[in-house]
Amino acid sequence: MFLYVSGDKDRKAESLKRTLQVSNLSPLLTVDQLKQLFGFCGAIIDCSITESKHFAYIEYSKPEEATAALALNNIEVGGRPLNVEMAKQLPPKAAVLNSSMGSSSLPLMMQQAVAMQQMQFQQALLMQQAMTEQQAANRAATMKTATDLAAARAAEISKMLKANGLVSEDKETDDKAKYVT
């Protein structure tokens, strides 16, 4: 029995190295949206939002992926900057929201309103991602254009310097000859 407990502690310690705790969540943020956002950093094994909706826990397949996802700290989602840090403890199983039970206790009108808000939030998130991707592509294109222009300008300057250098060398030789004689 002691070996089992020790093995369980080891598994928990390993799991903790791969788990992030995310806070300052929009109350409209869903598990699927978190998976979409944090999935860019690696393979997500588990993602859950606590019942209070104050915290989310995201477990990756590798510790390096969780470490890479720390770069998402302070990214604004739903008008709030997310606080992303390594989890200090694993999520309490009883306090985690069960996705199938989440909306069944709400009246139908509330369910529809929440669904509408979540859909709008999803659209805004997708638009923000598309805009970020477009901006990155524009920056890359601008950098390539700027690099090409700079390279062309550098070639022109090099030609001018070389041309001026030859003329200057001749002038210096002529000037030195005048002073020597």
C-alpha positions, 0 to 999 in steps of 0.5 A: 500500500505504501508503494501505491501512495508513493506512486500516486504522489509521484504522478501528482508531482509530475502532473503538477509540472505540466499544469497551469493555473489561469485566473482573471477569466471572463465568466463567459470563457468556455473550456473549448475556448481555453483549449483553442487558445492554449492549444497553440503551445502544445498538446492539452491532456486536460482543461477544466474551469472551477465551479466558481469560474475564478480559475482554470487548470490546463494540463499539457502532455509535457512540462516544456509545453506548460512552460511555453504557455507561460508566455500567454500571461497577460494576454487579453481575452474577453476584455481581461488580461489572463494571469497564467502561472504554474499550478501550485496544486492540482484542481480539486475534483469536486470543484471542477465544473462538469460540462454536461451539468453546467447549464442544465440547472439554468432556466431556458431563457438564461441558457439561451442568453449565455449561449448567445454571449458565448457565441459572440465571445467565440466570434470576437476571439476568432476575429482577434486571432485572425487579426493577430495572424494578419498583423503578424503576416503584415509585419513579416511582409513589411520586414521582408520589404524593408530588408529587401529595400535596405539590401538594395540601398546598401548595395547602392551605398557600397557602389558609391563608396567604392566609386568615391574611394577610387576618386579619393585615392587618386585625389589624395595621391595628387595632393600628396604629390603637390606637397612633396615637390 
